[in-house]
């Protein structure tokens, strides 16, 4: 018989052993934690396939290779628009017109013997050595200087390593230089190895973007001399300069360890705030620590989606595109909560963080639903930022915001869809009552503006005649549907919902029964040319932009077989330019079209087509994007395509399915729950069968309500099509 004391001893020993093994397992898990940041290749999308420098926009991602923080204020990088200028402090990911590129800096060997002028005369010859999320390393072939970059939310940091043979070096900072033509800039050297200043944004796509960015910088080594320059003249020992083509320089004796560190802080409010941001986020000189913190931040966000079983290239592309989706919108409030309002007055963010950089015509389709699912707190703050922007700028929603400027770029009323999508997919932490007031004012009150831009151009005609220019009118239809859904979900007001649902059907007013296409109409009601008023797409693209009522659209033209053939013709090419009558993989109005087969009775064609697009139009290369990333819009498209679900209907949460490309996917939702998707395949595109939460599923539509609190989706895939799966249960369409 075992005595009680012996039993106690054995139990205690087992407890110690179990705890020890648990600690070992925990340590191994920490050691073996996946470094998702290292799966990112920030070079993807940094080049284009243009035939000449004047055509660099052709199939160009317009992304940047350098560093940023998740939703960070800083982008410390070479710029797409003139990389020879050095490393700038801001550039949007994928925006296709020259912009920003403020305060470029570049290390040079020796003393400065001639003025940098516009900084276009240098040929640094970048040799990329490492490009991942949160860390970038290049060697400047012209000078053999190693440059390592990292950042925090509002600050950037560089570590420059000089060769053994170099005794003196100069580091230049351009204050009166950006990617366009600067009109207002100032820099002051405030002490040994320290400077501060401000600059404006100049323009974007021909639109004035007269924001002001404030900048403070310092080095960890005292210079032996410093000065400024203006145009072609060096001003030795000068401490201040202003205007275009100006900047400051610092010359150093190379220290024994051959390293010089540089750091800066930004603010769009004041120099004082820039200093506070730098002090709060990077008070020391530990480059490795800042780098590791940046990588850890990216791992937290990228780890929200775990994929496996897809091959190295596919995995790299997936995490790179997920990374791009987490770059913007960007935080605009400083560590003290202050931000520059849309009325050009300093505001204080109370109870939320303020964000900017909203490319809403692009991102309403993909990025915002993804962010709302994965990062609802941040996305809710973004929506509150948009509501406040509208309230400060005239009462209407903006379309495309840079810093605190409404650029008015693109068309439609995309921000209403952005807000509705954010709410529908789980980002509910904003003032929905105020949001609905703003939505309705923009949709109902002619002349409503955000700053100097109309929220809905041609609104009077749209209300009274039932249509505007064709592509604009179709965008308004989607916005109306989204407003109705948002009203229903937030207030339960069915009368208001029905009003907007009815308005959304105005696409019928531009249907030409003779041509069976949607076309613009003249003021007398006669039809214009088929391709008239189709912005950034052809009439064949915009025809399918009725995602909330595809069933009625398909019935109107003669049924599913007719629609299927029209889609087949449309997808003969995947690489069309904007005006060509085929699918353009690189542009937003085309994004949802591949899933239209799910409404046309041929889901198997969606399944194989999405795979074709991913394989033929996307590559793990610097020119591996078919078009502008547009602040994560294209990145989020690829993520949804890869997991097998696309958010098709504006403001209505759910997914049109295709086949996932990975054998196992875990999506850690903002609700704290996990959605597991099994059975994907890189080589098998066709769905044989599907189960959702253990239930056999024969529909191509999965409501988000079934999986928003976690769940399981299991696919059986095949190399040959099952032409009947998904054809019996129709996906949703909303008619009135």
Secondary structure, DSSP 8 states (H G I E B T S, - for coil): ---HHHHHHHHHHHHHHHHHHHHHHHHHHHHT---GGGG--TTTTSS---SSGGGTTTT-----SSEE-TT-S-EEEE-TT-GGG-EES---SS-SS-----S-EEEEES---S--TTS-S----EEEEEEETTEEEEEETTTTEEEEEEE-SSEEEEEEE--TT--EEEEEEESS--SS----EEEEEEETTEEEEEEE--EETTEE---EEEEEEEESS--SEEEEEETTEEEET--EEESSSEEEEEEEE--TT-EEEEEEEEESS-HHHHHHHHHHH--S--HHHHHHHHHHHHHHHHTTEEEESS-HHHHHHHHHHHHHHTT-SEE-S-TTSEEE-TTSSEEE--SS--EE-EEHHHHTTTHHHHHHHH-HHHHHHHHHHHHHHHHHHTSS--SEEETTEE---S-S-HHHHHHHHHHHTT---S-HHHHHHHHHHHHHSTT-EETTEESSTTHHHHHHHS--SHHHHHHHHHHHHHHHHHHHHHH--HHHHHHHHHHHGGGGGGEETTTTEE--B-TTS-B--TTTT-TTS-HHHHTT--TT-HHHHHHHHT-HHHHHHHHHHHTT-SB--TTSSS-BTTSGGGTTGGGGGGTTT-HHHHHHHHHHHHHHH--SSTT--SS--TTTHHHHHHHHHHHTEE--STTS-EEEE---SSSEEEEE-TTS-EEEEE---SS--EEEEEEETTEE--BSEEEGGGTTT-EEEEEEEESS--TTTTSSB-------
